[in-house]
């Protein structure tokens, strides 16, 4: 007789609409094993009712704590079959855990292609897909040269980032100079032609 699949859910209570995955996995016969930093009693009643077990850690940013939680589940329930969160913030944590526990899915070595726009563009191009012209830049002078090559308007955004935060439409060389004054110097930015970016959104 085959055992139920062990599905580890990372930060399973956020966002709230992701609770549905836990509910349906449990109803489908999976062992639903939750890890988060929220006290158990703060989880919704529906979520608690569909958890096989919950392991609370003090700090989700402390990898050692999360690792020990997964190790506990593996010791108690056997091989871990899946590790997933439903929040892009935890992509790298998920990947590190999958790597360390040899679980199916994206591993640490895959993160460059998953999180950085420059690498995504490279992979898309290799498969014959059209991408917006552009590249990363590491100095104001590099940005000026790239903007002249692409032509205004351009879009500037973090090479690795979630959502549309820290994203700017730059319509002229004057606006580009203003951008240099408020850009986050700790962030690697990528600049892309605007027309193709808009087309990409329309085709999705």
Buried (B, 14 or more C-beta within 10 A) or exposed (E): EEEBBBBBBBBBBBEEEBBEBBBEBBEEEBBBBBBBBBEEEEBEEEBBEBBBEBBBBEEBEEBEBBBBBBEBBBEEBEEBBBBBBBBEEBBBBBBBBBBBBEBEBBBBEBBBEBBBBBBBBEEEEEEEEEBBBBBBBEEEEEBBEBBEEBEBBBBBBBBBBEEEEBEBEBEEEEBBEEBEEEBEEEEBBBBBBBBBBEEBEEEE
